[in-house]
């Protein structure tokens, strides 16, 4: 498999002071990758700035214009929302994050890569059409999807979101749209309060939003079961031509902002399942993950899976009955028993 990495030091210029979503999240990942013996197996690319008209395929013109004017004159630090700081270059960096997403689409649809990992910040899956939140300014993965559709590269896109927080922004953007199926696993109930099993889409999009709410404390065995069970079903049910992955690593067992128990082996198992069951182009876009060392080691595990390198870890722990129950209920909803 040809695997590409998109990164640029511009992503460090989104300054957030002592905020959990900090530049150090990326520097640790990049250092770990560069120190690995297989780094040269990755094709490395740099992003371009995303044109505003492409951003506005997802976000309102009013909101985009507001972001581009931040922070207010005379201020070098400002809060876009209660939990989302911006500084002097944040708007520009957000455009490069979205630009990395469309670069990834061009790479996989142009045959230059089979899979791409975009190491960008700020993250995106909480960003709604008319406002940002949850550390997110622009919804990078939604912009990638709309860009792919606007270029008529594909008709059916599957978005997988394994961030521990539900991607409320991504869900809202595609909630009535059957051309994008949104599938999320997340701790529930938890921030941002959305993502219940009953949220399945509306209108023509009914049935094309699939939420798998998981109770706190779920670990590797739960996630392996969910993804091994559901991805084959999604391929058979939806036949996606492109898979976009909101790759958040805050379900990691040491992450300070969540209560899950996933290890590097669990994230490797998720990626193995994606490769096994979804034989189409794949784009991984970094979302959350706030334990710097754990974030780096989890991205390493995903990268090793994509490169086909042998795994040296195994799944431990016992799956929770709540996990089995929500998967069986979801399959019954679609007539799969």
C-alpha beads as a LAMMPS data file, in Angstrom:
LAMMPS data file: protein, C-alpha beads

337 atoms
336 bonds

1 atom types
1 bond types

-500.0 500.0 xlo xhi
-500.0 500.0 ylo yhi
-500.0 500.0 zlo zhi

Masses

1 110.0

Atoms # bond

1 1 1 0.000 0.000 0.000
2 1 1 1.308 3.461 -0.924
3 1 1 0.996 5.609 2.205
4 1 1 1.396 9.390 2.226
5 1 1 1.896 11.814 5.087
6 1 1 0.845 15.457 4.909
7 1 1 2.373 17.872 7.395
8 1 1 3.812 21.383 7.597
9 1 1 5.261 23.406 10.446
10 1 1 2.583 26.038 9.720
11 1 1 0.333 23.861 11.882
12 1 1 2.401 24.861 14.917
13 1 1 1.513 28.530 14.434
14 1 1 -1.982 28.105 15.885
15 1 1 -0.932 29.311 19.337
16 1 1 -3.176 28.287 22.216
17 1 1 -1.077 29.063 25.311
18 1 1 -1.738 26.400 27.971
19 1 1 -4.688 24.860 26.158
20 1 1 -4.787 21.032 25.774
21 1 1 -4.924 21.426 21.972
22 1 1 -1.361 22.680 21.638
23 1 1 1.465 22.607 19.056
24 1 1 3.226 19.964 21.150
25 1 1 0.640 17.439 20.011
26 1 1 2.175 17.495 16.536
27 1 1 5.839 17.909 17.367
28 1 1 5.804 14.671 19.349
29 1 1 4.172 12.754 16.506
30 1 1 6.536 14.095 13.872
31 1 1 9.614 13.338 15.973
32 1 1 8.453 9.784 16.626
33 1 1 7.782 9.188 12.932
34 1 1 11.102 10.659 11.839
35 1 1 12.961 8.498 14.361
36 1 1 11.283 5.298 13.144
37 1 1 13.227 2.892 10.870
38 1 1 10.374 2.908 8.354
39 1 1 9.871 6.670 7.988
40 1 1 11.327 6.596 4.463
41 1 1 8.460 4.291 3.450
42 1 1 6.085 7.249 3.799
43 1 1 5.596 9.697 0.929
44 1 1 5.714 13.165 2.470
45 1 1 3.754 16.142 1.167
46 1 1 3.101 19.703 2.274
47 1 1 -0.347 21.326 2.137
48 1 1 -1.474 24.404 0.271
49 1 1 -3.886 26.970 1.695
50 1 1 -7.508 26.021 1.027
51 1 1 -9.404 28.515 -1.194
52 1 1 -12.244 30.224 0.632
53 1 1 -14.832 29.100 -1.923
54 1 1 -14.057 25.478 -1.036
55 1 1 -14.355 26.207 2.699
56 1 1 -17.731 27.771 1.940
57 1 1 -19.007 24.491 0.520
58 1 1 -19.347 23.571 4.213
59 1 1 -19.374 26.816 6.194
60 1 1 -21.459 29.946 5.715
61 1 1 -19.860 32.957 4.099
62 1 1 -20.700 35.028 7.185
63 1 1 -18.871 32.617 9.481
64 1 1 -15.815 32.295 7.216
65 1 1 -15.565 36.067 6.920
66 1 1 -15.796 36.369 10.720
67 1 1 -12.996 33.822 11.253
68 1 1 -10.721 35.549 8.758
69 1 1 -11.023 38.773 10.768
70 1 1 -9.967 37.170 14.080
71 1 1 -8.580 38.026 16.510
72 1 1 -10.127 41.483 16.862
73 1 1 -7.886 44.470 16.220
74 1 1 -5.529 45.140 19.089
75 1 1 -5.756 41.606 20.467
76 1 1 -3.364 38.709 19.914
77 1 1 -5.507 36.101 21.670
78 1 1 -9.262 35.539 21.565
79 1 1 -11.858 32.817 22.125
80 1 1 -13.915 31.819 19.087
81 1 1 -16.102 29.870 21.529
82 1 1 -15.807 29.143 25.238
83 1 1 -13.369 26.286 24.559
84 1 1 -11.751 27.350 21.267
85 1 1 -8.911 29.871 21.427
86 1 1 -7.502 31.656 18.390
87 1 1 -4.373 33.754 17.994
88 1 1 -2.872 35.954 15.301
89 1 1 -2.260 33.202 12.689
90 1 1 -5.042 30.783 13.638
91 1 1 -7.306 31.614 10.683
92 1 1 -4.438 31.113 8.237
93 1 1 -3.455 27.837 9.908
94 1 1 -7.063 26.631 9.744
95 1 1 -7.010 27.241 5.982
96 1 1 -3.865 25.127 5.715
97 1 1 -5.552 22.380 7.736
98 1 1 -8.461 22.383 5.292
99 1 1 -5.943 22.630 2.446
100 1 1 -4.223 19.507 3.709
101 1 1 -7.569 17.730 3.599
102 1 1 -8.164 18.570 -0.056
103 1 1 -4.546 17.699 -0.885
104 1 1 -5.202 14.286 0.626
105 1 1 -8.235 13.849 -1.618
106 1 1 -6.183 14.709 -4.688
107 1 1 -3.507 12.184 -3.700
108 1 1 -5.846 9.219 -3.248
109 1 1 -8.129 9.998 -6.186
110 1 1 -5.148 10.673 -8.436
111 1 1 -3.571 7.330 -7.661
112 1 1 -0.490 8.755 -5.939
113 1 1 -1.414 7.124 -2.634
114 1 1 -3.740 4.411 -1.379
115 1 1 -3.936 5.963 2.081
116 1 1 -3.041 9.382 3.469
117 1 1 -2.546 10.557 7.040
118 1 1 -3.003 14.298 7.496
119 1 1 -1.238 15.594 10.605
120 1 1 -2.986 18.926 10.938
121 1 1 -4.365 21.200 13.590
122 1 1 -6.663 22.722 14.614
123 1 1 -8.962 19.679 14.517
124 1 1 -12.334 19.958 12.826
125 1 1 -15.133 17.521 13.546
126 1 1 -16.979 19.745 16.071
127 1 1 -17.114 22.737 13.722
128 1 1 -20.658 23.485 12.540
129 1 1 -21.625 25.372 9.377
130 1 1 -22.031 28.688 11.186
131 1 1 -19.713 28.451 14.191
132 1 1 -16.712 26.701 15.662
133 1 1 -16.478 24.868 18.977
134 1 1 -14.653 22.039 20.699
135 1 1 -11.176 23.329 19.725
136 1 1 -12.305 23.315 16.042
137 1 1 -12.464 26.205 13.554
138 1 1 -13.211 24.638 10.149
139 1 1 -14.522 21.109 9.645
140 1 1 -11.603 19.604 7.746
141 1 1 -13.151 16.221 7.046
142 1 1 -16.432 17.711 5.813
143 1 1 -14.501 20.052 3.529
144 1 1 -12.602 17.039 2.161
145 1 1 -15.871 15.229 1.448
146 1 1 -17.521 18.175 -0.277
147 1 1 -14.373 18.835 -2.298
148 1 1 -14.285 15.221 -3.518
149 1 1 -17.937 15.465 -4.531
150 1 1 -17.522 18.841 -6.233
151 1 1 -14.744 17.412 -8.402
152 1 1 -17.005 14.427 -9.178
153 1 1 -14.323 12.054 -7.940
154 1 1 -16.820 9.860 -6.061
155 1 1 -20.522 9.575 -5.320
156 1 1 -20.591 7.688 -1.994
157 1 1 -18.341 8.652 0.908
158 1 1 -18.064 6.922 4.267
159 1 1 -16.835 8.986 7.209
160 1 1 -15.588 6.971 10.181
161 1 1 -15.039 8.869 13.423
162 1 1 -13.275 7.101 16.301
163 1 1 -12.554 10.230 18.339
164 1 1 -13.806 9.789 21.901
165 1 1 -16.036 12.868 21.469
166 1 1 -18.939 12.703 19.053
167 1 1 -18.392 14.698 15.859
168 1 1 -21.511 16.809 16.145
169 1 1 -20.394 19.186 13.414
170 1 1 -19.794 16.450 10.862
171 1 1 -23.082 14.806 11.755
172 1 1 -25.058 18.034 11.334
173 1 1 -23.468 18.858 7.979
174 1 1 -24.457 15.517 6.434
175 1 1 -27.572 14.680 8.476
176 1 1 -29.965 14.894 5.518
177 1 1 -27.497 13.731 2.861
178 1 1 -27.425 10.068 1.745
179 1 1 -24.286 10.636 -0.330
180 1 1 -22.219 10.676 2.880
181 1 1 -22.656 8.024 5.556
182 1 1 -21.410 9.145 8.965
183 1 1 -20.385 6.408 11.430
184 1 1 -19.154 7.329 14.902
185 1 1 -17.974 5.503 18.000
186 1 1 -17.682 7.728 21.064
187 1 1 -18.066 7.880 24.820
188 1 1 -21.672 8.631 25.726
189 1 1 -23.065 10.570 27.484
190 1 1 -20.182 12.982 27.092
191 1 1 -19.159 16.230 25.405
192 1 1 -20.714 17.656 23.230
193 1 1 -23.935 15.891 24.272
194 1 1 -24.904 14.519 20.857
195 1 1 -24.433 11.071 19.351
196 1 1 -27.209 8.964 20.825
197 1 1 -28.271 5.734 19.142
198 1 1 -31.548 7.399 18.081
199 1 1 -29.787 10.019 15.910
200 1 1 -29.926 8.343 12.499
201 1 1 -30.397 11.170 9.995
202 1 1 -33.439 12.900 8.577
203 1 1 -35.271 13.111 5.258
204 1 1 -33.301 11.498 2.452
205 1 1 -30.442 11.050 4.910
206 1 1 -32.433 8.890 7.313
207 1 1 -30.430 5.761 8.052
208 1 1 -27.153 7.285 6.843
209 1 1 -26.011 8.422 10.275
210 1 1 -24.941 5.565 12.528
211 1 1 -23.929 6.329 16.085
212 1 1 -22.390 3.711 18.357
213 1 1 -22.478 5.276 21.844
214 1 1 -20.105 3.491 24.217
215 1 1 -20.060 3.589 28.004
216 1 1 -17.003 4.946 29.779
217 1 1 -14.245 2.457 30.410
218 1 1 -14.461 0.654 27.085
219 1 1 -11.132 -0.659 25.855
220 1 1 -9.390 -2.547 23.090
221 1 1 -11.751 -5.530 23.028
222 1 1 -14.806 -3.275 22.667
223 1 1 -13.343 -1.272 19.814
224 1 1 -12.045 -4.336 17.997
225 1 1 -15.488 -5.957 18.190
226 1 1 -17.289 -2.833 16.968
227 1 1 -15.060 -2.256 13.964
228 1 1 -14.656 -5.894 12.937
229 1 1 -18.427 -6.369 13.181
230 1 1 -19.629 -3.135 11.600
231 1 1 -17.173 -2.346 8.793
232 1 1 -18.007 -5.416 6.730
233 1 1 -21.674 -4.477 7.125
234 1 1 -20.999 -0.878 6.043
235 1 1 -19.143 -2.032 2.939
236 1 1 -21.991 -4.351 1.999
237 1 1 -24.741 -1.864 2.863
238 1 1 -23.253 1.317 1.441
239 1 1 -20.505 0.361 -1.029
240 1 1 -18.413 3.497 -0.318
241 1 1 -15.953 4.660 -2.948
242 1 1 -13.888 6.688 -0.484
243 1 1 -13.357 6.419 3.272
244 1 1 -12.484 9.459 5.368
245 1 1 -11.445 8.830 8.959
246 1 1 -11.688 11.353 11.782
247 1 1 -8.713 9.924 13.644
248 1 1 -9.000 11.108 17.219
249 1 1 -6.858 9.384 19.829
250 1 1 -8.456 10.696 23.012
251 1 1 -9.964 7.279 23.769
252 1 1 -6.385 6.437 24.817
253 1 1 -6.261 5.071 28.351
254 1 1 -4.081 7.912 29.684
255 1 1 -5.842 10.782 27.929
256 1 1 -6.750 13.539 30.400
257 1 1 -9.974 14.562 28.637
258 1 1 -11.810 11.222 28.489
259 1 1 -12.509 7.994 30.350
260 1 1 -11.835 5.194 27.879
261 1 1 -9.171 2.463 28.090
262 1 1 -7.905 2.023 24.525
263 1 1 -4.204 1.258 24.023
264 1 1 -1.974 1.402 20.975
265 1 1 -3.078 -2.157 20.210
266 1 1 -6.692 -1.035 20.068
267 1 1 -5.992 1.697 17.537
268 1 1 -3.946 -0.789 15.519
269 1 1 -6.954 -3.138 15.592
270 1 1 -9.278 -0.386 14.328
271 1 1 -6.912 0.348 11.442
272 1 1 -6.461 -3.340 10.641
273 1 1 -10.256 -3.652 10.389
274 1 1 -10.468 -0.613 8.099
275 1 1 -7.858 -2.129 5.788
276 1 1 -9.451 -5.571 5.864
277 1 1 -13.055 -4.580 5.220
278 1 1 -12.842 -1.337 3.228
279 1 1 -10.716 -1.898 0.092
280 1 1 -11.084 1.674 -1.182
281 1 1 -8.924 4.827 -0.878
282 1 1 -8.550 6.077 2.691
283 1 1 -7.778 9.448 4.237
284 1 1 -7.007 9.737 7.956
285 1 1 -7.340 13.254 9.380
286 1 1 -6.085 13.937 12.888
287 1 1 -8.690 15.069 15.382
288 1 1 -8.227 14.815 19.180
289 1 1 -5.705 13.199 21.475
290 1 1 -4.270 15.112 24.422
291 1 1 -1.678 12.842 26.023
292 1 1 1.356 13.805 23.903
293 1 1 3.371 10.600 24.297
294 1 1 0.299 8.409 23.909
295 1 1 -0.845 10.372 20.879
296 1 1 2.505 9.846 19.171
297 1 1 2.585 6.120 19.931
298 1 1 -0.994 5.636 18.707
299 1 1 -0.287 7.421 15.420
300 1 1 2.772 5.202 15.078
301 1 1 0.571 2.115 15.524
302 1 1 -1.853 3.303 12.838
303 1 1 1.014 4.099 10.474
304 1 1 2.552 0.647 10.981
305 1 1 -0.790 -0.945 10.157
306 1 1 -1.123 1.102 6.967
307 1 1 2.399 0.138 5.926
308 1 1 1.674 -3.528 6.543
309 1 1 4.284 -3.879 9.276
310 1 1 3.886 -6.758 11.687
311 1 1 2.061 -6.006 14.912
312 1 1 3.836 -6.938 18.135
313 1 1 0.922 -6.276 20.464
314 1 1 -2.251 -8.184 21.194
315 1 1 -5.713 -7.272 22.342
316 1 1 -6.307 -7.610 26.062
317 1 1 -9.352 -7.146 28.225
318 1 1 -12.969 -8.234 28.061
319 1 1 -15.674 -6.678 25.938
320 1 1 -18.580 -5.096 27.790
321 1 1 -22.085 -6.426 27.336
322 1 1 -23.285 -2.878 26.644
323 1 1 -21.063 -2.827 23.560
324 1 1 -22.429 -6.107 22.266
325 1 1 -25.979 -4.891 22.869
326 1 1 -25.643 -1.632 20.913
327 1 1 -24.037 -3.430 17.966
328 1 1 -26.745 -6.094 17.864
329 1 1 -29.442 -3.406 18.067
330 1 1 -27.830 -1.465 15.231
331 1 1 -27.586 -4.524 13.012
332 1 1 -31.233 -5.387 13.717
333 1 1 -32.210 -1.866 12.673
334 1 1 -30.798 -2.648 9.234
335 1 1 -32.215 -6.147 9.076
336 1 1 -28.922 -7.903 9.753
337 1 1 -29.930 -9.648 12.983

Bonds

1 1 1 2
2 1 2 3
3 1 3 4
4 1 4 5
5 1 5 6
6 1 6 7
7 1 7 8
8 1 8 9
9 1 9 10
10 1 10 11
11 1 11 12
12 1 12 13
13 1 13 14
14 1 14 15
15 1 15 16
16 1 16 17
17 1 17 18
18 1 18 19
19 1 19 20
20 1 20 21
21 1 21 22
22 1 22 23
23 1 23 24
24 1 24 25
25 1 25 26
26 1 26 27
27 1 27 28
28 1 28 29
29 1 29 30
30 1 30 31
31 1 31 32
32 1 32 33
33 1 33 34
34 1 34 35
35 1 35 36
36 1 36 37
37 1 37 38
38 1 38 39
39 1 39 40
40 1 40 41
41 1 41 42
42 1 42 43
43 1 43 44
44 1 44 45
45 1 45 46
46 1 46 47
47 1 47 48
48 1 48 49
49 1 49 50
50 1 50 51
51 1 51 52
52 1 52 53
53 1 53 54
54 1 54 55
55 1 55 56
56 1 56 57
57 1 57 58
58 1 58 59
59 1 59 60
60 1 60 61
61 1 61 62
62 1 62 63
63 1 63 64
64 1 64 65
65 1 65 66
66 1 66 67
67 1 67 68
68 1 68 69
69 1 69 70
70 1 70 71
71 1 71 72
72 1 72 73
73 1 73 74
74 1 74 75
75 1 75 76
76 1 76 77
77 1 77 78
78 1 78 79
79 1 79 80
80 1 80 81
81 1 81 82
82 1 82 83
83 1 83 84
84 1 84 85
85 1 85 86
86 1 86 87
87 1 87 88
88 1 88 89
89 1 89 90
90 1 90 91
91 1 91 92
92 1 92 93
93 1 93 94
94 1 94 95
95 1 95 96
96 1 96 97
97 1 97 98
98 1 98 99
99 1 99 100
100 1 100 101
101 1 101 102
102 1 102 103
103 1 103 104
104 1 104 105
105 1 105 106
106 1 106 107
107 1 107 108
108 1 108 109
109 1 109 110
110 1 110 111
111 1 111 112
112 1 112 113
113 1 113 114
114 1 114 115
115 1 115 116
116 1 116 117
117 1 117 118
118 1 118 119
119 1 119 120
120 1 120 121
121 1 121 122
122 1 122 123
123 1 123 124
124 1 124 125
125 1 125 126
126 1 126 127
127 1 127 128
128 1 128 129
129 1 129 130
130 1 130 131
131 1 131 132
132 1 132 133
133 1 133 134
134 1 134 135
135 1 135 136
136 1 136 137
137 1 137 138
138 1 138 139
139 1 139 140
140 1 140 141
141 1 141 142
142 1 142 143
143 1 143 144
144 1 144 145
145 1 145 146
146 1 146 147
147 1 147 148
148 1 148 149
149 1 149 150
150 1 150 151
151 1 151 152
152 1 152 153
153 1 153 154
154 1 154 155
155 1 155 156
156 1 156 157
157 1 157 158
158 1 158 159
159 1 159 160
160 1 160 161
161 1 161 162
162 1 162 163
163 1 163 164
164 1 164 165
165 1 165 166
166 1 166 167
167 1 167 168
168 1 168 169
169 1 169 170
170 1 170 171
171 1 171 172
172 1 172 173
173 1 173 174
174 1 174 175
175 1 175 176
176 1 176 177
177 1 177 178
178 1 178 179
179 1 179 180
180 1 180 181
181 1 181 182
182 1 182 183
183 1 183 184
184 1 184 185
185 1 185 186
186 1 186 187
187 1 187 188
188 1 188 189
189 1 189 190
190 1 190 191
191 1 191 192
192 1 192 193
193 1 193 194
194 1 194 195
195 1 195 196
196 1 196 197
197 1 197 198
198 1 198 199
199 1 199 200
200 1 200 201
201 1 201 202
202 1 202 203
203 1 203 204
204 1 204 205
205 1 205 206
206 1 206 207
207 1 207 208
208 1 208 209
209 1 209 210
210 1 210 211
211 1 211 212
212 1 212 213
213 1 213 214
214 1 214 215
215 1 215 216
216 1 216 217
217 1 217 218
218 1 218 219
219 1 219 220
220 1 220 221
221 1 221 222
222 1 222 223
223 1 223 224
224 1 224 225
225 1 225 226
226 1 226 227
227 1 227 228
228 1 228 229
229 1 229 230
230 1 230 231
231 1 231 232
232 1 232 233
233 1 233 234
234 1 234 235
235 1 235 236
236 1 236 237
237 1 237 238
238 1 238 239
239 1 239 240
240 1 240 241
241 1 241 242
242 1 242 243
243 1 243 244
244 1 244 245
245 1 245 246
246 1 246 247
247 1 247 248
248 1 248 249
249 1 249 250
250 1 250 251
251 1 251 252
252 1 252 253
253 1 253 254
254 1 254 255
255 1 255 256
256 1 256 257
257 1 257 258
258 1 258 259
259 1 259 260
260 1 260 261
261 1 261 262
262 1 262 263
263 1 263 264
264 1 264 265
265 1 265 266
266 1 266 267
267 1 267 268
268 1 268 269
269 1 269 270
270 1 270 271
271 1 271 272
272 1 272 273
273 1 273 274
274 1 274 275
275 1 275 276
276 1 276 277
277 1 277 278
278 1 278 279
279 1 279 280
280 1 280 281
281 1 281 282
282 1 282 283
283 1 283 284
284 1 284 285
285 1 285 286
286 1 286 287
287 1 287 288
288 1 288 289
289 1 289 290
290 1 290 291
291 1 291 292
292 1 292 293
293 1 293 294
294 1 294 295
295 1 295 296
296 1 296 297
297 1 297 298
298 1 298 299
299 1 299 300
300 1 300 301
301 1 301 302
302 1 302 303
303 1 303 304
304 1 304 305
305 1 305 306
306 1 306 307
307 1 307 308
308 1 308 309
309 1 309 310
310 1 310 311
311 1 311 312
312 1 312 313
313 1 313 314
314 1 314 315
315 1 315 316
316 1 316 317
317 1 317 318
318 1 318 319
319 1 319 320
320 1 320 321
321 1 321 322
322 1 322 323
323 1 323 324
324 1 324 325
325 1 325 326
326 1 326 327
327 1 327 328
328 1 328 329
329 1 329 330
330 1 330 331
331 1 331 332
332 1 332 333
333 1 333 334
334 1 334 335
335 1 335 336
336 1 336 337
